Amino acid sequence: MPKLELGPIGLLPPSAAAMGIFHPEKGSGMDLVEGEHIPTDEAINKAAHEILTRRNPTLFPGPMVLWGWNEEAMHKAELAMDLVREVPGMNVIPMPDYRPIYPKIDPEAVINPCHPNLTIQHNKIETCILIGVHCHFANITLKMIRANTNCYT
């Protein structure tokens, strides 16, 4: 499998799926990091390293976590906030809705899914975690982040 490069890559980078990169099978004990399947423990260590050593770590909770639809969503939200409390200086910028925010967004208050790179560039975010975001929006968001920023997601 090809390895994903940290951006900025340029206009219209291919999606990870188009590059032949797919998630490992559930229950395999493997996770996807930079386009490679690695053991879960190594993936957690890599994520912790990036979150703790890069500038402006930020959590972007999406609607599947923000709105507390069920017990599972509420549990994930609690775990996410535990992470925020453990990481020094970690910011939280919600992604409550997928509809475009026009004519002007406040990049310090929310992330606009149509232009996530603007929020990341404005806040000089070099590492972030997206949680509770529907996969079809996450795919677009990750592609745009990789195209225009050096943010490790």
Order of alpha helices (4+ residues) and beta strands (2+ residues): beta-beta-alpha-beta-alpha-alpha-beta-alpha-beta-alpha
